Amino acid sequence: MTSFLPGHAERNLVLVSGRAHPELAHDVADELGIDLLPTSAYDFANGEIYVRFGESVRGADVFVLQSHTAPINQWIMEQLLMVDAAKRASAKTITVVQPFWGYGRQDKKHRGREPISARLITDLFSTAGADRLMSVDLHAAQTQGFFDGPVDHLWAMPILTDYVRTRVDTGNVTVVSPDAGRIRVAEQWAAKLGGGPLAFVHKTRDITRPNESVANRVVGDVEGRDCVLVDDLIDTGGTIAEAVKVCLAAGAKSVMVAATHGVLSDPAVQRLSECGASEVVITDTLPIPAEKRFSQLKVLSIAPLVARAIREVFDDGSVTSLFDGNA
């Protein structure tokens, strides 16, 4: 194979990747039928990062792929440097592909004297030279407005719902939102799974204590039903684990968890494996090492979706066509 995918009018697509999630990068390249551009990247003794592309990218449409996993600041910085390198190497266009948008949860001020970190990250990529951003299932859709240019907001829902339909009785499903704020997403899930009823978990959260919330009760019809608890990400697992327990306590027949991003910070693995969920389904937008895998975990590949979106952008096609015009 070659590192360049020829396009019309002598355009070339180039895919480059940082070191955060090489497995996903190789899977995306395979879906596109190309090789990743050879890249040198290493750390100096003091932690500074060095990157250099092994081949010319002059005049190419460069897609810079990096998953913002832990240590998140290192991988964001590496991606910024790769964007800057592509700009200085005369790339025609530069698209930042960040399957998981780092700092995406900090999209607004809850209290005075706080930063809006998601906006800052976007500004950094813009300053580095990015022409376009691409991400999967943003924590808040309005984050797209932080970037003065095209933003492709991909949905993992088709991948997740296709799998979930094979695992549950769609005639007996209740889709459950972990909080009232994600009811709209739960409605879309319910429509994909046959139009069953909705429920949500009433919870309280102290904004001064991160990663902590209290699930109080479930609102909706879950008794005797197979519940699918949906969310965009699972970090420490506290919210999801408590929501599973609340649903089971309310008489749910079973509870399956489905989420796009598996951050899985400690002690998520213990919480999820012990909460009573029949299955926890996520995608590989973030790397899931062996120590974070457990018997109920199912990891689905996001590579086909990302590759199709990259190809649509390169061919001046329609990304929203991948999601029935809704992305």
Secondary structure, DSSP 4 states (H G I P E B T S, - for coil): --SEEE-GGG-EEEEEE-SS-HHHHHHHHHHHT-PPPPEEEEE-TTS-EEEEESS--TT-EEEEE----SSHHHHHHHHHHHHHHHHHTT-SEEEEEESS-TTTT--S-SSTT---HHHHHHHHHHHHT-SEEEEES-SSGGGGGGSSS-EEEE--HHHHHHHHTTTS-GGGEEEEESSGGGHHHHHHHHHHTTS--EEEEEEEE-TTSTT-EEEEEEEE--TTSEEEEEEEEESSSHHHHHHHHHHHHTT-SEEEEEEEEE---TTHHHHHHHS--SEEEEEBSS---GGG--TTEEEE--HHHHHHHHHHHHTT--SGGGGTT--
